[in-house]
Amino acid sequence: MDMTWIISSLIFATVLLASMGLYLVMGSRATMKVIKRRAEGQIGVAASDNESIGLSVKDKLHSLLTRLGEANTPSNESEVSAIRGELVSAGYRHAQAPILFMGAKLLSGILALAIAILLPAKLLGFPTVTAQLVIYVGAASAGYFLPMLWLRYAISARKEKLLDAFPDALDLMVVCVEAGLGLDAAISRVSKEIRFAHRELAEEFNLVSLELRTGLSRTDALKNLSRRVDLEEVGSLVALLVQTDKFGTSVGQALRVHSDAMRVNRQLRAEELAAKLPVKLLFPLVFFIFPSLFVVVIGPAAIKIARTLLPTLGGQ
């Protein structure tokens, strides 16, 4: 136990001294920049200094995540492609997004391990060396997989926003097509009109418009949209538009029918959630609300019965 306290104290002192040293170095550099700019008589020193400090911290964090990501990058190309696809589905399309994400996973694991090491042994119940190793490994593993859970949540939240925005966007697209615009021009117009109300869908439509401008065929651009969004409703819409373009049928009528179908599906999903609500409320009612009601309703009567019957039973 004494060795455990000594090791924990040494690790805490090392991390504290390293943090103080890093803070002093960064502070001295910022101070020298402030003195130099004031000596040169520059205007807006405070704002520019704050911006420069923020950019410096951001650049250092970017460099750190890049190094950690390069050390943690899997050798299997299929796994890297899968991570890149998930990041694209979450809305992160930067070329270095997979490397930064892998670096964030490794950094999160290191931070979780450091927090577990710095916790006092009293909070952990004075565990043995083996139990401590298990705790440290568990903390590092939890920290390592925490960004993946966040990514899953980000993908799910973005899909819900896209799914809610598609019927409204299709209505606007129907109006644009029936007004005389082509499908490519309608997609570009709708992306501009919904950029404030539905930013995620506007970004996807804008990307489709950019791909069409670069010379990519409409079929490939729409299939890329379906691949990025990864929603069944969008996949059916893309298939519908591809078939419409292939056979030359009315695009406006096809969009109108599909928009009505998506709106009906959204209403059905809302009704499904409403139908699930009584089942979800069952457990809180049984374990939290009903006991309180029983205490309030039956409690006074039970007390009166006890006061009346107990003396009688005791006298007998």
N, C-alpha and C positions, 0 to 999 in steps of 0.2 A: 504493500500500500504506500509506503514511503517513496519507493521508486516511481510509482505512478504519479504521485504529487510532484515529485522533482521533475519528471519528464514533462508533465503538463505545464508546470511553471516555466521551464526553459522554452517550450514551444510558444507559450503566450508572450514571453519577453522578446523572443526572436521576431515574431510577427509584429509586435508593437514597435520595436526599434526600426524594423524595415519600413513600416508605414510612416513613422515619423521622419525617417530619412528621405523617403520619396516625397512627402509633403514639403519638407524644407527645400529640397532641390527644385521642385516645381514652383514653390513660392519665390525662391530667389531668382529664378529665370523670369517669372512674371514681373517681379519688382524691378529688375534690370531693364526690361522692356518699357515699363512705365517711366522710369527715370530717363531713358534715352529719348522717348517720344516727347516728354515734357521739355527736355533740353532742346529738341529740334523745333519746338513750338507748334506741334500738330494740334488740330482741333478735334474734339470728340474723342479724347483719350480714353475716358472711362468706358464708353460703349465699345470702342474698338478693342480695348484690353479684355473686356468680358467676352467678346466674341472670339478673340484669339485664344483665350484660355479654354473656352468651350470647344473650339475646333481642335486645340492641342490634345485635350482629354479624349475627344472623339477619335482623333487619328491614332492615339496610343492604344485605345481600346480596340480599334479596328485592326491595328498591327498585331496586338496580342491575340485576338480571336483568329486572325489569319494564320499565325504561327501554330496555335493550338489545333486549328482545323487541318492544317497540312500534316501535323503529327497524328491526327485522329482520322484521317480520310481512309475509308475502306479501300482495299485493293480490288474488290469486285466492282466492275463497271455497272452491272445491273443494279446493285444496291445504291450506287451514286445516282443513277438515273431515276430510281424510285424516289429517293429523297428530293431530287430536283423537281420531279412531278408533283410531289406533295407540297413543296414550297410554292410552286406555280399555282396550285389549287388554292393555297392560302393567300395568294396575291403578291408573292415575293418572286420577282422575275429577274433580279440582278444576277449577273454571271457568277459572282462570288458568293451568292446566297448559300449554296450547299457547304462551302468551306467555312463560312461564318457560323452556320448552324452547327456543324460538327465541333467547331471551336467553342461555341456556347455550351454544348453538351459537356465537353471536357472541363470547361471552366466551372460550370454548375456543380459537377461532381467534386472538383477540388474544393470549392467553397463549402459544400455540404460536409465534406470530410474535415475541413478546418474547424467548422462550427462544432462538429461532434467531438473533436479533440479538445477544444477549448471549454467544453462544458465541464463544470465541476463534477467530481466523482460522487458527491453527495446526491446530486440530482439523478444520477444514474443508478443509485442504490448500492454504491461501492462494489461494482462488478469485479469479477475475476479477470485475469488477463485474456482468457479465451472469450469471455463474454464481451470484453471491450473490443477485441478484434472483430467479433460478429457485428457489434454496433457500428464500428467504423466502416466495415465493408457494406453494411446495409445502408448507412447514410450516404456513402459515395455512390452506390448503385441507384438510390432514390434520386440523388441530385443529378446523376448522369441521364436518367430517363425522364426527368421532369420537363425539359424542353420538348420532348416528343409528345407528352400529354398536352402541353400548351399548343403544339402544332395541330394535334387532332381537334382540339377545341376551336382553334382559329379557322380550320377548314370547315367544320360543321357550322360555325356562326356565319361564315361567308356564303356557304351554300344556302342557308336559310334566307339571307338577304337577297341573294340572286333569285331564289324561287319566288319570293314575295314580289319582286320587282318585274318579273317577266310579263305577267298579264298586262300591266300598265304600259310597258314598253311596246308590246305587240299591238295594243290599241293605237298608240302613236304611229307605229309603223304602217298599220292599215290606213290611217288617215293620210300619211305621206304617199303611200303607193296609189291610193285612189285619187289623190290630187295630181298625179301625173309623174311623180318621181320614180326612178328605177330603184331596184332593191339595194344596190350599192349606195346610191345617194340617200335612200331612206335610212339605212343603217348609220351613215355618217350624221345625218340630221338628228336622229333619235339620240345618238350618243351625246350630242351637244345639248339637247333639250332636257335630258334627265341627269345631267352631271351633278346637279345640286341635290336632287331628291334621292337618286340611287347611284351613288358614286361607283360602286363595284361593277354594276352592269354597264355603266357608261364607259368604264375603262376597258371592259371586254369588247364592247361594240367598237370603241375607238381603235383597239388593236386589230379587229377584223377589218376595219376601214383602211388602216395603214397597210395591212397585208395585201388588200386588194389594189391599193395604189402602187405597191411595189411590183405588181405583175402576177401575183399568185392567183390561181384560178379560184372562182367563187366556191366551188365544191371543196377544195383543199382548205380554204380559209374557214368555211363553216365547220368542217370536220375538226380543225384545230380548236375552234371555239368549243365544240362538244367535248374534246379531249381535256381542255383546260378546266372547264366548269365541272365536268363529271356528274351531270344530273340526267336522270332518265327523261324528264320533260324536255330538256334542251336537246338531248339526242334525238328524240322523236321529231322535234321542230326542225332540226338540221336534215333529217331524213326526208321530211315533208318538203322542205325547200329544194333539196337536191332533186327529188322526183318532179316537183313543179317545174324547175328549170330544165329538166331533161325532156319532159313531155309537152312543155309549152302551155300549161294550164294557167288559170288566173291566180296570180300571187296574192292579190288582195283577199279573194274569197278563201284561199287556204289559210292565210294568216288570221282572218276573222274566226274561222271555225276552230283553229287551234287555240286562239286566245280565249274563246268561250269555254273550251274544254279545260284549259288551265285554270280559269276562274272557278269553274265547278269543282275541280280537284282541290283548289285552295279552300273552298267552302266546306268540302267534305273533310279535309284535314282539321279544320277548326271544329267541326261537329264531332270528329273522333276525339279530339282533345277534351271537349266538353263532356263527352260520354265517359271518358276515363277519370274525370274529376271525382265522382262519388267513390270510386274504388280507392283512389289515392287519399281521400279524406277519411277512409274507414279506420286506418290505424291511429291517426291523431285523435279521432273521436273516441275510440275505445280506450286508449291508454292515457289520454290527457283530459279530454272534456267530460266524458261520462263519469270518471271518478270524482271530479270536482262537483258535478251536479248531484251525484249520490251523497256526497258529504253535506252539501247545502240542503238538499231536500230531506234525506233520511236522517241526517245527523241530529237535529233537535228532537225528532220523535224517538230515536234510539236512546238519547240521553234521558228523556222523560220516562221511557219504559224501564231503563236501568235503575233510575232513582226510585221508581215505584215498586218494582219486583224484587230488587236486591234486599232491601230491609225485610220484606215479607219472607223471602226464602231464608234469610239469615235467622229470623225469629223462629221459623219452623225447625 
